[in-house]
Amino acid sequence: MVSIPGELGAPGVLFAGDVLEEGAPAAVDPESSVPGWATVLDRLAKMGGKYPIMVPGHGNPVGAEFAATMAVHFWARWQRNS
């Protein structure tokens, strides 16, 4: 991830890469750590005040609420498969 803090009241931008994917389901490989991914998404969701604009690896820019929604889906997926 790369972040650009806002200056003079401008919003900060966080380039999240493939940890966020908008427009299509996230590509989860067998070796992916679903709880690890969900934990990172939870952290991103809490960063919305500092970085209201988050640029995913694929798709359009999103906000912290998108990261929170992705985290909920990842935690549910992990619980189903545990």
C-alpha positions as CSV (number, residue, x, y, z in Angstrom):
1,M,0.0,0.0,0.0
2,V,1.1,3.6,-0.7
3,S,-0.6,6.6,0.9
4,I,-0.6,10.2,0.0
5,P,-1.7,12.4,2.9
6,G,-4.0,15.2,2.2
7,E,-2.6,18.7,2.1
8,L,-4.5,21.9,3.1
9,G,-7.7,20.1,3.7
10,A,-7.6,18.0,0.6
11,P,-8.5,14.3,1.1
12,G,-5.8,11.7,1.5
13,V,-5.5,8.9,-1.0
14,L,-4.5,5.4,-0.2
15,F,-3.4,3.1,-3.0
16,A,-4.4,-0.3,-1.6
17,G,-3.4,-2.6,-4.5
18,D,-5.1,-6.0,-4.7
19,V,-6.1,-6.1,-1.1
20,L,-9.1,-4.1,-2.3
21,E,-10.9,-5.2,-5.5
22,E,-13.9,-3.4,-6.9
23,G,-16.1,-4.5,-9.7
24,A,-15.5,-8.2,-9.4
25,P,-15.1,-10.8,-6.7
26,A,-11.7,-10.9,-5.0
27,A,-9.4,-13.6,-6.4
28,V,-8.8,-15.8,-3.4
29,D,-6.1,-18.5,-4.0
30,P,-5.8,-21.7,-2.0
31,E,-2.7,-20.3,-0.3
32,S,-4.4,-17.0,0.6
33,S,-4.9,-16.2,4.3
34,V,-8.6,-15.3,4.4
35,P,-8.5,-14.2,8.1
36,G,-5.3,-12.2,7.4
37,W,-6.9,-10.5,4.4
38,A,-10.0,-9.7,6.5
39,T,-7.9,-8.2,9.3
40,V,-6.2,-5.9,6.8
41,L,-9.6,-4.9,5.4
42,D,-10.8,-4.1,8.9
43,R,-7.7,-1.8,9.4
44,L,-8.4,-0.1,6.1
45,A,-12.0,0.5,7.1
46,K,-10.8,2.3,10.2
47,M,-8.6,4.6,8.1
48,G,-11.4,6.4,6.2
49,G,-11.0,9.6,8.2
50,K,-7.4,10.0,7.1
51,Y,-7.8,8.4,3.6
52,P,-11.3,8.9,2.4
53,I,-10.3,7.8,-1.1
54,M,-8.9,4.3,-1.5
55,V,-7.7,3.1,-4.9
56,P,-8.1,-0.7,-5.3
57,G,-5.9,-2.9,-7.4
58,H,-8.8,-3.3,-9.8
59,G,-11.9,-1.1,-10.3
60,N,-12.9,2.4,-9.3
61,P,-11.8,4.3,-6.3
62,V,-13.8,3.4,-3.1
63,G,-14.2,4.6,0.4
64,A,-13.7,3.0,3.8
65,E,-17.2,1.6,3.8
66,F,-16.3,-0.6,0.9
67,A,-13.3,-2.0,2.8
68,A,-15.6,-2.7,5.7
69,T,-18.1,-4.5,3.5
70,M,-15.3,-6.6,2.0
71,A,-14.1,-7.5,5.5
72,V,-17.6,-8.7,6.5
73,H,-17.7,-11.0,3.4
74,F,-14.2,-12.4,4.1
75,W,-14.9,-13.1,7.8
76,A,-18.1,-14.9,6.7
77,R,-16.2,-16.9,4.1
78,W,-13.6,-17.9,6.7
79,Q,-16.3,-19.0,9.2
80,R,-18.1,-21.1,6.5
81,N,-14.8,-22.9,5.6
82,S,-13.4,-23.4,9.1
